[in-house]
């Protein structure tokens, strides 16, 4: 960071602490957040697959029930 000479140098010390905190967050915590986001993406993929399995089974059962109903009505005529 560019140094500016202030009268009491308190601002310089504060800026140094803020810069150090920001660099610490970038270096130490962003890697963990990226790993966690990858895990969330994997969990969402698994949920999507599960949803499609359940949806396919439900629609298959509905189609089977409609065919059985049509066959039952056709037999009674």
QUIVEN-V596137 format. One record per helix or strand of 2 or more residues. SS is the DSSP state (A for helix, B for strand). FROM is the first residue (numbers start at 1). TO is the last residue. If there is no record, write none. Layout:
SS&FROM&TO, SS&FROM&TO
This chain:
A&10&28, A&30&76
